Structures are given as C-alpha cells and as structure tokens.
Amino acid sequence: MKKQKRKRSSLKKKSLGKFASAIEKYCSDQLRERGVKFTYESKEFLLMESFRFTHKYFKMTAKKKEMSDRTDSIQQPIRYTPDFICKDHKWIIETKGYLPSHHDFPMRWKLFLKHIIDNDLGYEVFLAKNKKQVDQAIDEIIKSKNSNG
C-alpha cells in the first residue's frame, strides 16, 4: 500500500498573509512603518493588446509529439501588475527575489518601462531585490515627497 502524503500548510506562507514573498511583506511593513500610503497589486497595465495571428503557425505541445496548427489563433494580451503603487500614482516599487533564467519577467519589465514612457505616465520606478534596496527605494520616495511638498 502506498503511503499518502498529507498536505501541510506552510507556516511561512501563513506569516506572509496576502503577499507572495518575504521581500513583498518586508516592503509593505516598511512602507506602513514610515507612513507612506500605497496599494498592493491594485493596478493592472495593458502592455500589448491581444491579436489574431493570421499566418501559418504551428506550435509545439506538451502532450503530443507533433506540433499543433494554431493558424488564425488569438494571442493573449500582455499585462503587468506592479507590487506597490502610490495612491496618487507617483511611484511604483516592484520587488523581485530570485528569478530562474527562463522567467519572462525581464522582458515584461522592459515592456512596462516603455509603456510608462510611451504614455507619459511619469512614475518614479524602483526595482528592489533585497531589504537594503527596499529601504533605499522608500528613502528616495520620502525624500522626493518632502522636496515636492
């Protein structure tokens, strides 16, 4: 008889609450402690609309040895939701820890930065990978806030 594995809820996951990582929770805690108003994953940006690919298109599949004909298929849009955004929409903090080499984040991030420029959105943007960088981003936000009133 095969021994069944019991799913255990992770204590770490419970302590993070709604946050996906410890660095996100740290950033939230630091923003709150310093009295900086923000929202978490509250605004989605459409970076590229969906489109129909009308040319011949064959695509590999996970379950078949042959490629699948995807000619005339609709390609999904590319969206991006930053981690932390100021309520008055003046700054964005994205927190990222380890990224596997095959991850699409670097490409999506560049598209997001271009979207900000192309649409003249004027955000101050911070990409923090550790606690020290989170602190530096928050210090810059507070400094900018104080100098702008």
Secondary structure, 3 states (H helix, E strand, C coil): CCCCCCCCCCHHHHHHCCCCCHHHHHHHHHHHHCCCCEEECCCCEEEECCEEECCCCEECCCCCCCCEECCCEEECCEEECCCEEECCCCEEEEECCCCCCCCCHHHHHHHHHHHHHHCCCCCEEEEECCHHHHHHHHHHHHHHHHHHC
